[in-house]
Amino acid sequence: MKQTTHEVTDGNPDKAVVVSLVLKSDRLSEERVQYSLAELISLAESAGVEVLHSAVQAKDSIDPKWFIGKGKVEELRDAAERLGANTAIFDQELSGAQVRNLERALDLKIIDRTQLILDIFAQRAKTREGFLQVELAQLSYLLPRLSGHGVNLSRLGGGIGTRGPGETKLEMDRRHIRNRIAELRHALLEVKRHRALHRERRKKTGVFQAALVGYTNAGKSTLLNRLTQSDVYAENQLFATLDPTSRMLRLPNGQEIVLTDTVGFIQNLPHDLVAAFRATLEEVCEADLILHVVDSASEMRDQQMHVVDEVLQELGVQGKPGIAVFNKIDLLPVGHEELLSAEGDAIQVSAFSESDLDALKLAVQERLMGDTKRFRIPAGRGDLISLMYRVGDVLEQEVDGEDIRFDVRLKQNEFDKQGYMLQAFMAQEAIQHEGENV
């Protein structure tokens, strides 16, 4: 078992040992293993936990009773007693039986990665919607782990500090918990309905929407603040943003769009959490443009990009226009810029460089606005002339006999949605023109 002891800092009520199990069949590199453990420690520290000791255990298979094996449990108990830990945090998800067995053997509060992330979300929630989503995810996680009498409900429900659902809620029987889950889902359906109404209003007014997505702590909130002169909470910590925030962004051509900051993703994001936050994440699904913000300075940026792509795929966001925004370029060692690559459009920026922000705004404008095209419309076709102004910016128009010639910079998504009449007219004109040339 590889072990590391960390410096102690006074003042935190939760003192933890953290442990990660690595299956030999997964064939993970040492870099990947250490990164996952470092991320677990960062998660714990984000929850206000003081990490005293960490360990990695390699095994052929998961021990169904002890998860890491009886011998390693004894080693962990000795380390916890020596350092004064009161909590053990595991990097993988544990079953209810494993939690109870480990509690009895270690005499510690047992937290797995999923519960730790849920605790952080409970701490970060600031709005009614956030509280609803967190409680739904917590109860969905805990329900299958309430098996039989004698379960230590206060430990199972307590989480880090006092941010879990708590003993009172967990003392309800399964039927009441299921009823509460149904109530939460109904309330979130109302949230979904309200969001849909807001989106419909935006669509009717022709306002574009771009969504910032990315791995947690990639710098999305900082970019939102810098691009829109806002003061959204932004800190160098995991999951600083929980509730989505939208601001108006003025592009170089004067057009305003809605820019939405979203919750960050992380590897092994709990399924219950994704399900609970689906109403929030639908903002991503409805966006006209996705800005995938990447921490350029992270040594695991490729893995982080893959995690984000997987979550977006789970949400059903495929084929949507996007730009990879390689952020924190100022923290990247000189000469490493050429290592940054992504499929499709990409840009390298520092959120603290005005010229980089201007370049990003221009890239968004160009991506949202299609090519400039020329149309010749009969002067009597007022319906098509009106449509011309809805699907793009008319740069120039000139009367040419009985026709009007338009030079239009297309709003690509609007042209795709509404331009079918124009496309049909142009196709018909092309057929007639081809017939005349025969």
Secondary structure, 3 states (H helix, E strand, C coil): CEEEECCCCCCCCCEEEEEEEEEHHHCCCHHHHHHHHHHHHHHHHHCCCEEEEEEEEEECCCECCCECCHHHHHHHHHHHHHHCCCEEEECCCCCHHHHHHHHHHHCCEEEEHHHHHHHHHHHHCCCHHHHHHHHHHHHHHHHHHCCCCCCCHHHHHHCCCCCCCCHHHHCCCHHHHHHHHHHHHHHHHHHHHHHHHHHHHHHHCCCCEEEEEEECCCCHHHHHHHHHCCCCCCCCCCCCCCCCEEEEEECCCCCEEEEEECCCECCCCCHHHHHHCHHHHHHHHHCCEEEEEEECCCCCHHHHHHHHHHHHHHCCCCCCCEEEEEECHHHCCCCCHHHCCCCCEEEECCCCCHHHHHHHHHHHHHHHEEEEEEEEEECCCHHHHHHHHHCEEEEEEEEECCEEEEEEEEEHHHHHHHCHHHHHHHHHHHHHHHHHHC
